[in-house]
Every structure is written in C-alpha cells, then in structure tokens.
Amino acid sequence: MKKVFYTYDILLTTGEWLRNIRMEGALEDNFPGVAVSFIQVETEQGKPVALNMYHIVKAELIRVEEF
C-alpha cells in the first residue's frame, strides 16, 4: 500500500508561519475528533512541534507525494 505525504505551510494564531510541515495523511485526517487536539510534526529544520488544532488559523497545501 502506498503512503501519501502532505506538505503544508501553516499559520498559527500567534502570527508565526510553520513552513514545509510534512505529514503522513491530510491535515484534517490527523484530527479525527474532539479528543484528538494535538498532532506531532517536524519543521523543515527537523525540530519536533506539537500542533494544536485550535492554534491553526490557515494551512496552505504545498504538495502531495506518494511512495
């Protein structure tokens, strides 16, 4: 089965942009319900970041890759 990776630029409520955030599956698929409000991602520098769905203002899809 192929894996699908999505890359986003994400604007947070703080005004900070997280660029080139790559994750397996679409962003909305990683927040399946109210109980799941955090997801772990990495910045383009490899720094781990826990994203909270309530702090995301906007997510721009950059690319989709299949492996």
Secondary structure, DSSP 4 states (H G I P E B T S, - for coil): ---EEEEEEEEETTS-EEEEEEEES-GGGG--STT--EEEEE-TTS-EEEEEGGGEEEEEEEEEEE-
